[in-house]
Amino acid sequence: MRIDILTLFPSMFDGFLNESIIKRAIDKKLVEINVINFRDYSLDPHHKVDDTPYGGGAGMVLTPQPIMDAVDDIKTKESRVILLTPDGKRYNQQMAYDLSQEKHLIIICGHYEGFDDRIRSIVDIELSIGDYVLTGGEIPSMVIADSITRLLDGVIDKDSHLNDSFNNNLLDYPTYTKPRVYRGMEVPSVLLSGNHAEIEKYRQQEALKRTRDRRPDLLEK
Ligand code: ADE
């Protein structure tokens, strides 16, 4: 899987790409993530990428040329082009699974007050990571690249993501590690019993209980 991220702020990705599971996935060539500064595609003599909005209004708007030329340059028949915007479709775990099957994603990070609406004409999917407005698409693009990368074969143990929250519309069951008693709080005894059928039953019940308490909307699905 290759993920190309178009941004005006490439250094925001330094930590993301150089730590932990994402770094290991890149090193093992399980994913290729390229961060591309679309300012490099600007045909303006001063490499301008934004301008004032037609009709007036506050702030600057990203012009279509640098982004659309960058996409034309890197797009292949196998590419899916994603635009990050608060008015996109709300992202979820099922979309992460679906996108993890793709070969090439191009993710466009918007910034400033917005982007020229004509950019939408070259986009396959518009995504929002939630009902709040961020200063740009960089953090959402990391959210999406991270959630997809961890699902790729060999990145993490398959059992780990089979038990993820949101699989089967259930939240995760509670987990514990050593010590057995901490600040007076004991690990549930069934987990120490060695009875795998009972442990499985306990975990299913707890997952259901947690979902009912915290996210009853998931059970209605
Ligand atoms: N850009 C700004 N806010 C965003 C959000 N919530 N989701 C995706 N892109 C965004």
Residues whose N, C-alpha, C, O or C-beta is under 5 A from the ligand:
A	BS01	ADE	L84 T85 P86 L127 S128 I129 G130 Y132 V133 L134 T135 G136 G137 P140
